[in-house]
Amino acid sequence: MAEALVPITLFAMIFGIVAIVTFYRYRNRQELQLTIRATLESGQALSSELLEQLTAALQPQHNDVRRGVILLAIGLAFVCLAFLIGKEDAVGPMLGFSAFPILTSFAYLLMGYFGQKSDK
């Protein structure tokens, strides 16, 4: 039973992190909707500039770059872990596992680069 505790804990942590992030995104969007609804019910007009500012607060422009840097750091951490373990049986799978966040980070960094380029 003790051997199964480590993978169960790992997947529970991943699920918990995803659940917390999803909950806070939902709550922020709900608060934005309530703010807009209260403004409209009070009879005030919403300008397009104000709506753009409110929605930009939910989606920062450099979000792709941030995600890319974080995923790159996670992937490099797995590469370091693979070599720190030092067992030949562990290095290959760990390097293969680290390829996923590293390649995903490159995609996010490219999207961030081209997104900033198109904003200009």
ZADOKOL-211074 format. One line per 4 residues: number of its first residue (from 1); their letters; for each residue x, y, z of N, C-alpha, C. Coordinates in steps of 0.05 Angstrom, whole numbers, plus 5000, padded with zeros to 4 digits. Layout:
<recs>
NUM) a) X Y Z X Y Z X Y Z  ...
</recs>
This chain:
<recs>
1) maea) 5016 4976 5000 5000 5000 5000 5017 5025 5000  5040 5024 5013 5058 5047 5015 5069 5055 4988  5073 5035 4970 5084 5041 4943 5063 5056 4927  5038 5051 4931 5017 5064 4916 5011 5092 4926
5) lvpi) 5020 5099 4949 5014 5125 4961 5028 5148 4945  5052 5143 4935 5066 5164 4920 5052 5172 4894  5045 5153 4877 5030 5161 4852 5003 5173 4858  4989 5162 4878 4963 5173 4885 4966 5202 4894
9) tlfa) 4986 5207 4910 4990 5235 4920 4998 5253 4897  5014 5244 4878 5022 5260 4855 4998 5268 4839  4981 5249 4832 4957 5255 4816 4937 5272 4832  4935 5267 4857 4917 5284 4874 4927 5313 4875
13) mifg) 4953 5317 4876 4964 5344 4876 4958 5358 4849  4962 5344 4827 4957 5355 4801 4928 5362 4798  4910 5344 4807 4882 5350 4806 4875 5374 4823  4886 5376 4847 4881 5398 4865 4890 5425 4854
17) ivai) 4913 5425 4842 4923 5450 4830 4905 5459 4807  4897 5441 4790 4879 5447 4768 4852 5457 4778  4842 5444 4799 4816 5452 4810 4817 5480 4823  4839 5486 4836 4842 5512 4849 4843 5534 4828
21) vtfy) 4860 5530 4807 4862 5550 4786 4836 5554 4772  4822 5532 4766 4796 5534 4752 4776 5549 4769  4775 5543 4795 4757 5557 4813 4762 5587 4814  4787 5595 4816 4793 5624 4818 4788 5638 4792
25) ryrn) 4792 5625 4769 4785 5637 4744 4755 5641 4742  4740 5621 4750 4711 5622 4750 4701 5645 4768  4713 5647 4791 4705 5668 4810 4711 5696 4800  4734 5700 4787 4741 5726 4776 4722 5733 4753
29) rqel) 4715 5715 4737 4696 5721 4715 4668 5726 4725  4661 5712 4746 4634 5717 4758 4633 5745 4770  4655 5753 4784 4655 5780 4796 4655 5802 4774  4669 5797 4752 4668 5816 4730 4640 5818 4719
33) qlti) 4626 5796 4716 4599 5797 4705 4580 5811 4725  4583 5807 4751 4567 5820 4770 4572 5850 4770  4597 5858 4767 4604 5887 4765 4591 5900 4741  4593 5887 4718 4581 5898 4694 4550 5899 4697
37) ratl) 4538 5878 4708 4509 5877 4712 4500 5899 4731  4515 5904 4753 4507 5925 4772 4510 5952 4759  4530 5956 4743 4534 5981 4729 4511 5986 4709  4503 5966 4694 4481 5970 4675 4454 5974 4690
41) esgq) 4450 5960 4712 4425 5963 4727 4423 5990 4740  4445 6002 4746 4444 6029 4758 4440 6051 4738  4440 6043 4712 4434 6063 4691 4458 6076 4679  4482 6067 4687 4506 6079 4675 4513 6064 4649
45) alss) 4524 6079 4631 4531 6068 4605 4560 6057 4607  4565 6035 4594 4592 6024 4593 4605 6031 4566  4627 6044 4568 4641 6050 4543 4657 6026 4534  4664 6026 4509 4679 6003 4498 4707 6002 4510
49) elle) 4718 6026 4517 4745 6026 4529 4744 6013 4557  4723 6018 4572 4720 6006 4599 4717 5976 4597  4701 5967 4578 4698 5938 4574 4724 5925 4566  4740 5938 4549 4766 5927 4541 4785 5925 4565
53) qlta) 4784 5946 4582 4801 5945 4606 4793 5923 4625  4767 5919 4629 4757 5899 4647 4764 5871 4637  4761 5866 4611 4767 5840 4600 4797 5835 4598  4813 5857 4595 4842 5854 4594 4853 5846 4621
57) alqp) 4839 5853 4642 4847 5846 4669 4845 5816 4673  4827 5803 4659 4824 5774 4662 4844 5759 4645  4852 5770 4623 4871 5757 4605 4895 5775 4600  4915 5773 4617 4939 5790 4612 4952 5784 4585
61) qhnd) 4963 5804 4573 4975 5801 4546 4999 5782 4547  5014 5783 4568 5038 5767 4569 5034 5740 4582  5009 5730 4582 5003 5705 4595 5017 5682 4581  5019 5682 4555 5032 5661 4540 5061 5659 4547
65) vrrg) 5074 5682 4549 5103 5683 4556 5107 5672 4584  5090 5679 4603 5092 5669 4630 5089 5639 4631  5069 5629 4618 5065 5600 4618 5088 5586 4605  5099 5598 4583 5121 5585 4570 5146 5584 4588
69) vill) 5151 5605 4602 5175 5605 4620 5171 5585 4643  5147 5584 4654 5142 5565 4675 5144 5536 4666  5133 5530 4642 5135 5503 4632 5164 5496 4624  5179 5515 4614 5207 5510 4608 5222 5503 4634
73) aigl) 5217 5518 4655 5230 5512 4681 5222 5485 4691  5197 5477 4688 5189 5450 4697 5203 5429 4681  5204 5432 4655 5217 5413 4638 5247 5410 4645  5260 5433 4649 5289 5432 4656 5293 5420 4684
77) afvc) 5274 5423 4701 5276 5410 4728 5274 5380 4725  5258 5370 4707 5257 5341 4702 5282 5331 4689  5294 5347 4672 5320 5339 4660 5341 5337 4682  5342 5357 4699 5362 5356 4722 5356 5332 4740
81) lafl) 5331 5326 4745 5324 5303 4762 5332 5277 4749  5330 5276 4722 5338 5251 4708 5367 5246 4712  5384 5267 4710 5412 5262 4713 5421 5260 4743  5405 5271 4761 5412 5268 4789 5405 5240 4799
85) igke) 5385 5227 4788 5378 5200 4795 5401 5182 4787  5411 5186 4763 5435 5172 4754 5432 5143 4745  5409 5131 4749 5405 5104 4740 5399 5104 4711  5411 5086 4696 5407 5085 4667 5378 5080 4660
89) davg) 5364 5064 4676 5336 5058 4670 5318 5082 4674  5327 5101 4690 5309 5124 4696 5315 5148 4678  5339 5150 4667 5346 5174 4651 5329 5176 4626  5326 5155 4612 5311 5156 4586 5282 5164 4590
93) pmlg) 5267 5150 4608 5239 5158 4612 5236 5186 4623  5254 5195 4641 5252 5222 4652 5257 5243 4630  5276 5238 4612 5281 5256 4591 5258 5257 4571  5246 5234 4567 5222 5233 4550 5199 5249 4562
97) fsaf) 5196 5245 4589 5174 5259 4603 5179 5290 4603  5205 5298 4605 5211 5326 4606 5207 5339 4578  5206 5323 4557 5203 5335 4531 5175 5348 4528  5155 5338 4541 5128 5349 4538 5126 5378 4548
101) pilt) 5135 5384 4573 5133 5412 4581 5152 5430 4566  5175 5420 4558 5194 5436 4543 5183 5444 4516  5172 5425 4501 5161 5431 4475 5136 5448 4477  5120 5443 4498 5096 5460 4502 5105 5489 4509
105) sfay) 5127 5492 4524 5136 5518 4530 5145 5533 4505  5158 5519 4487 5166 5532 4462 5142 5542 4446  5120 5526 4446 5096 5535 4433 5084 5560 4446  5083 5560 4472 5073 5584 4486 5091 5608 4481
109) llmg) 5117 5604 4481 5136 5627 4477 5133 5638 4449  5129 5620 4429 5124 5629 4401 5098 5644 4399  5077 5634 4412 5051 5648 4412 5054 5675 4425  5068 5677 4447 5073 5703 4460 5088 5722 4443
113) yfgq) 5109 5711 4429 5125 5728 4412 5109 5739 4388  5094 5722 4375 5078 5731 4352 5054 5748 4361  5044 5743 4385 5022 5759 4396 5031 5787 4402  5055 5790 4413 5066 5817 4418 5073 5831 4393
117) ksdk) 5082 5816 4373 5089 5828 4347 5064 5839 4333  5041 5824 4335 5017 5833 4322 5003 5856 4336  5009 5858 4363 4997 5881 4378 5010 5907 4369  5035 5906 4360 5048 5931 4352 5039 5938 4325
</recs>
